[in-house]
Amino acid sequence: MLAGIGFIAPLLAYLVIFYAYPLYENVSMSLHRFTRATYVTGEAPYAGGDIYREVISSAQFWPTVLQTATFVVVSLVFQYSIGLGLAVFFQRHFPLSVVMRGLFLVPWLLPIIVSATTWQWMMDADSGIINRLIGVVGSDPVWWLNSDNSLWAVIIANIWLGIPFNLVILYSGLQGVPVELYEAAAIDGAGRGRQFWHITLPLLKPVTAVTLLLGFVYTLKVVDIIWIMTTGTGSSQTLATWAYSMAFGKGASAVIKYSEASVIGSILLLVALVMGFVHLFVQRRQEAV
C-alpha cells in the first residue's frame, strides 16, 4: 500500500502543480476583475459571471469564434487529407522512400519562429516568392498578410506545419493493417480505390480519431505562428491570439485585460474538454461494435 502511494505521489504532485493549480487560477481570474494594480495587490473584486457576459456580448467575440472555427476546420481537413495521402503513398516500398519520408518531417523539426518567418517572407506582397510565381502567369500580386487575407495566409502555413504529424501517425497506423486483407481483396477483383474505402479507412478509424483529436486541441490553441506572421490582426485573429493580446498587450500603452483573457482561456479549455469526451464516447462505441 505504502509502496503504491510512493510511486503515485510524484505523478499526483506533478498534475496538481502544473495542471490543476494553473487551471484553478485561470478560472479564479476569470471570476475577478484583475488589472495591473489588483494583480500585484491580489485584491481583485469578485465579478461572478459578469466578465463572461461582457466578453461573449462584445462585438469581437462571434467574428473571432467564426475565424477560429475556420482556422481549425480547414487546417484539420487539409492536414489529415494530405497526411493520409502521403502515408498511403509511402506504404509502397520504392528507392529513396525512407529519405523522402524523412524530408517531409522537416517542417515538424524546425523551430516555429523559423517556419513562421520563412512563410512571412514568402508571402510578402512586394518581394515574396509566392507573388513572384503568381506574376509569372500574369496574375496580380496577392496581399497575403493584409487584414482580409491574413487568415488564409496563416492557415496555409499551419497546414504545412501539421502535415508531418499526420503523416507519421497515419503511416504508423497503416503498418497495423494486415497485408493479407489487401491480397484477398485483390483476388476478389477489388481495385486500389475499393481497397482504400473498404479496408484502409475502416481499419484506420481508431488512429484517425486520435489524430484528429490531438490536431484539434493543438490547432485550437495555436498562437506562435499566427503572432509571428500577422500579430493576430485582421481576419487572422483567433480566440487564442485574442486572449494573448489581452493578457500581454501589443505595446506599452496597451490596456491589459487579465480577466477577459482568462475568460477566453476557460472557453478554449471547455471546448477542448468537450472534444475529449466526444472522442471517448466514439471510442467506446467502436469498441462495443
C-alpha positions as CSV (number, residue, x, y, z in Angstrom):
1,M,0.0,0.0,0.0
2,L,2.7,2.5,1.0
3,A,4.9,1.5,-1.9
4,G,2.0,2.1,-4.3
5,I,1.4,5.6,-2.8
6,G,5.1,6.3,-3.1
7,F,5.0,5.6,-6.8
8,I,1.9,7.6,-7.4
9,A,2.8,10.6,-5.3
10,P,5.3,12.2,-7.7
11,L,2.7,11.9,-10.6
12,L,0.0,13.4,-8.5
13,A,2.2,16.2,-7.3
14,Y,3.2,17.0,-10.9
15,L,-0.5,17.0,-12.0
16,V,-1.5,19.3,-9.1
17,I,1.3,21.8,-9.5
18,F,1.4,22.0,-13.3
19,Y,-2.2,21.3,-14.3
20,A,-4.8,21.6,-11.5
21,Y,-3.4,24.7,-9.9
22,P,-2.9,26.7,-13.1
23,L,-6.4,25.8,-14.2
24,Y,-7.8,26.8,-10.9
25,E,-6.0,30.2,-11.1
26,N,-7.3,30.7,-14.6
27,V,-10.9,30.1,-13.6
28,S,-10.4,32.3,-10.5
29,M,-9.0,35.2,-12.6
30,S,-12.0,34.9,-14.9
31,L,-14.3,35.5,-12.0
32,H,-12.5,38.5,-10.5
33,R,-11.7,41.9,-12.1
34,F,-7.9,41.9,-12.4
35,T,-6.0,44.9,-13.5
36,R,-2.3,45.6,-13.3
37,A,-2.8,47.1,-9.9
38,T,-5.1,44.4,-8.4
39,Y,-2.9,41.7,-9.9
40,V,0.0,43.0,-7.8
41,T,-2.0,43.5,-4.6
42,G,-4.2,40.4,-5.1
43,E,-7.3,42.4,-4.1
44,A,-9.3,42.0,-7.3
45,P,-13.1,42.4,-6.7
46,Y,-15.3,39.4,-7.3
47,A,-17.4,39.8,-10.5
48,G,-19.1,36.4,-10.9
49,G,-20.3,35.8,-14.4
50,D,-20.3,39.5,-15.4
51,I,-16.9,39.2,-17.3
52,Y,-18.1,36.2,-19.2
53,R,-21.2,38.1,-20.3
54,E,-19.2,41.1,-21.3
55,V,-16.8,39.1,-23.4
56,I,-19.5,37.0,-25.1
57,S,-21.6,40.0,-25.9
58,S,-18.7,42.1,-27.2
59,A,-18.6,42.9,-31.0
60,Q,-15.3,40.9,-31.4
61,F,-16.4,37.7,-29.9
62,W,-18.5,35.9,-32.5
63,P,-16.5,37.1,-35.5
64,T,-13.4,35.7,-33.7
65,V,-15.2,32.5,-33.0
66,L,-16.0,32.1,-36.7
67,Q,-12.4,32.8,-37.7
68,T,-11.2,30.3,-35.1
69,A,-13.6,27.7,-36.4
70,T,-12.4,28.3,-40.0
71,F,-8.8,28.1,-39.0
72,V,-9.2,24.9,-37.1
73,V,-11.6,23.1,-39.5
74,V,-9.8,24.0,-42.7
75,S,-6.4,23.2,-41.2
76,L,-7.5,19.8,-39.9
77,V,-9.2,18.8,-43.2
78,F,-6.2,19.5,-45.3
79,Q,-3.6,18.3,-42.8
80,Y,-5.4,15.0,-42.5
81,S,-6.2,14.5,-46.2
82,I,-2.7,15.3,-47.3
83,G,-1.1,13.4,-44.5
84,L,-3.2,10.3,-45.3
85,G,-2.4,10.6,-49.0
86,L,1.3,10.7,-48.2
87,A,1.0,7.8,-45.7
88,V,-0.7,5.6,-48.3
89,F,1.9,6.7,-50.9
90,F,4.9,5.8,-48.7
91,Q,3.3,2.5,-47.8
92,R,4.7,1.3,-51.1
93,H,8.4,0.5,-50.9
94,F,10.4,2.1,-53.6
95,P,14.0,3.5,-53.9
96,L,14.6,6.6,-51.6
97,S,11.2,6.2,-50.0
98,V,12.7,6.4,-46.5
99,V,14.8,9.5,-47.4
100,M,11.7,11.2,-48.9
101,R,9.6,10.4,-45.9
102,G,12.3,11.9,-43.7
103,L,12.3,15.1,-45.7
104,F,8.6,15.5,-45.1
105,L,9.4,15.7,-41.4
106,V,11.5,18.9,-41.8
107,P,8.6,21.3,-41.1
108,W,7.9,19.4,-37.8
109,L,11.6,19.6,-36.7
110,L,12.2,23.3,-37.5
111,P,11.6,25.9,-34.7
112,I,8.3,27.7,-35.1
113,I,10.0,31.1,-35.3
114,V,12.0,29.9,-38.3
115,S,9.0,28.4,-40.1
116,A,6.8,31.4,-39.4
117,T,9.4,33.9,-40.5
118,T,10.0,31.9,-43.7
119,W,6.4,31.9,-44.6
120,Q,6.1,35.6,-43.8
121,W,8.9,36.3,-46.2
122,M,7.4,34.0,-48.9
123,M,4.1,35.8,-48.6
124,D,5.5,39.3,-48.7
125,A,3.4,41.3,-51.2
126,D,6.4,43.0,-52.9
127,S,9.3,40.6,-52.7
128,G,7.8,37.3,-51.7
129,I,8.5,34.2,-53.8
130,I,4.8,33.3,-54.0
131,N,3.8,36.5,-55.6
132,R,6.7,36.3,-58.0
133,L,5.5,32.9,-59.1
134,I,2.0,34.3,-59.5
135,G,3.4,37.1,-61.6
136,V,5.0,34.6,-63.9
137,V,1.5,33.5,-65.0
138,G,0.4,37.1,-65.4
139,S,-1.8,37.4,-62.3
140,D,-1.9,40.4,-59.9
141,P,0.0,40.0,-56.6
142,V,-1.9,38.9,-53.6
143,W,-1.6,40.9,-50.4
144,W,-1.4,37.7,-48.2
145,L,-0.7,39.4,-44.9
146,N,-3.2,42.2,-45.0
147,S,-6.3,42.2,-42.8
148,D,-8.6,40.5,-45.4
149,N,-6.3,37.6,-46.5
150,S,-4.3,37.1,-43.3
151,L,-6.5,34.2,-42.1
152,W,-5.8,32.2,-45.3
153,A,-2.1,33.0,-45.0
154,V,-1.8,31.5,-41.5
155,I,-4.0,28.6,-42.5
156,I,-1.6,27.7,-45.3
157,A,1.4,27.9,-43.0
158,N,-0.3,25.9,-40.3
159,I,-1.3,23.2,-42.8
160,W,2.3,22.9,-43.9
161,L,3.3,22.5,-40.2
162,G,0.7,19.9,-39.4
163,I,1.2,17.5,-42.4
164,P,4.3,15.7,-40.9
165,F,2.4,14.9,-37.7
166,N,-0.5,13.4,-39.6
167,L,1.9,11.5,-41.9
168,V,3.8,9.9,-39.0
169,I,0.7,8.9,-37.0
170,L,-1.2,7.6,-40.0
171,Y,1.8,5.8,-41.5
172,S,2.2,4.0,-38.2
173,G,-1.4,3.1,-38.2
174,L,-1.2,1.7,-41.8
175,Q,1.6,-0.7,-40.6
176,G,-1.0,-2.4,-38.4
177,V,-3.3,-3.2,-41.3
178,P,-2.8,-6.9,-42.4
179,V,-1.4,-7.2,-45.9
180,E,-3.5,-10.4,-46.3
181,L,-6.7,-8.3,-46.4
182,Y,-5.4,-6.4,-49.5
183,E,-4.2,-9.6,-51.1
184,A,-7.6,-11.2,-50.6
185,A,-9.4,-8.1,-51.9
186,A,-7.2,-8.1,-55.0
187,I,-8.0,-11.7,-55.7
188,D,-11.7,-10.9,-55.4
189,G,-11.2,-8.2,-58.0
190,A,-11.2,-5.1,-55.8
191,G,-9.1,-2.2,-57.2
192,R,-7.0,0.2,-55.1
193,G,-9.9,2.6,-54.7
194,R,-12.2,0.0,-53.2
195,Q,-9.4,-1.4,-51.1
196,F,-8.8,2.1,-49.7
197,W,-12.5,2.8,-48.9
198,H,-13.4,-0.6,-47.6
199,I,-10.2,-1.7,-45.9
200,T,-7.8,1.2,-45.2
201,L,-10.3,3.8,-43.9
202,P,-12.4,1.5,-41.7
203,L,-9.3,-0.1,-40.0
204,L,-7.8,3.4,-39.5
205,K,-10.8,4.7,-37.5
206,P,-9.1,4.5,-34.1
207,V,-5.9,6.1,-35.3
208,T,-7.9,8.7,-37.2
209,A,-9.9,9.6,-34.1
210,V,-6.7,10.1,-32.1
211,T,-5.0,12.1,-34.9
212,L,-8.0,14.5,-35.3
213,L,-8.4,15.0,-31.6
214,L,-4.8,15.8,-31.0
215,G,-4.8,18.0,-34.1
216,F,-7.9,19.8,-33.0
217,V,-6.6,20.6,-29.5
218,Y,-3.2,21.7,-30.8
219,T,-4.7,23.9,-33.6
220,L,-7.3,25.4,-31.3
221,K,-4.5,26.9,-29.1
222,V,-2.1,27.9,-31.8
223,V,-0.6,31.3,-31.1
224,D,3.0,31.4,-32.1
225,I,2.8,31.1,-35.9
226,I,-0.1,33.5,-36.2
227,W,1.5,36.0,-33.9
228,I,4.8,35.9,-35.7
229,M,3.3,36.2,-39.2
230,T,0.4,38.7,-38.5
231,T,0.3,39.5,-34.7
232,G,-3.2,38.3,-34.9
233,T,-4.5,41.3,-36.8
234,G,-7.5,41.4,-39.2
235,S,-9.1,38.1,-40.1
236,S,-6.2,36.1,-38.6
237,Q,-7.3,36.8,-35.1
238,T,-8.4,33.6,-33.2
239,L,-9.6,33.1,-29.7
240,A,-6.1,32.1,-28.6
241,T,-4.4,35.2,-30.1
242,W,-7.1,37.4,-28.8
243,A,-6.5,36.1,-25.3
244,Y,-2.8,36.5,-25.7
245,S,-3.1,40.1,-26.9
246,M,-5.4,41.0,-24.0
247,A,-3.1,39.4,-21.4
248,F,0.2,40.8,-22.7
249,G,-0.8,43.7,-25.0
250,K,0.8,44.9,-28.2
251,G,2.6,48.0,-26.8
252,A,3.5,50.0,-23.7
253,S,0.2,51.8,-23.9
254,A,-1.9,48.7,-24.4
255,V,-4.7,48.1,-21.9
256,I,-4.1,44.8,-20.1
257,K,-7.2,42.7,-19.6
258,Y,-6.2,39.7,-17.5
259,S,-9.7,38.7,-16.5
260,E,-11.0,38.8,-20.1
261,A,-8.1,36.8,-21.3
262,S,-8.8,34.2,-18.6
263,V,-12.4,34.0,-19.8
264,I,-11.2,33.2,-23.3
265,G,-8.8,30.6,-21.8
266,S,-11.7,29.0,-19.9
267,I,-13.8,28.8,-23.1
268,L,-11.0,27.2,-25.0
269,L,-10.5,24.7,-22.2
270,L,-14.2,23.9,-22.2
271,V,-14.2,23.3,-25.9
272,A,-11.2,21.0,-25.7
273,L,-12.8,19.0,-22.8
274,V,-16.0,18.6,-24.8
275,M,-14.0,17.3,-27.8
276,G,-12.2,14.9,-25.4
277,F,-15.4,13.5,-24.1
278,V,-16.8,13.2,-27.7
279,H,-13.6,11.2,-28.5
280,L,-14.1,8.9,-25.5
281,F,-17.8,8.3,-26.5
282,V,-16.9,7.5,-30.1
283,Q,-14.1,5.2,-28.9
284,R,-16.4,3.2,-26.6
285,R,-19.0,2.8,-29.3
286,Q,-16.3,1.5,-31.7
287,E,-15.1,-1.0,-29.0
288,A,-18.7,-2.1,-28.4
289,V,-19.1,-2.9,-32.1
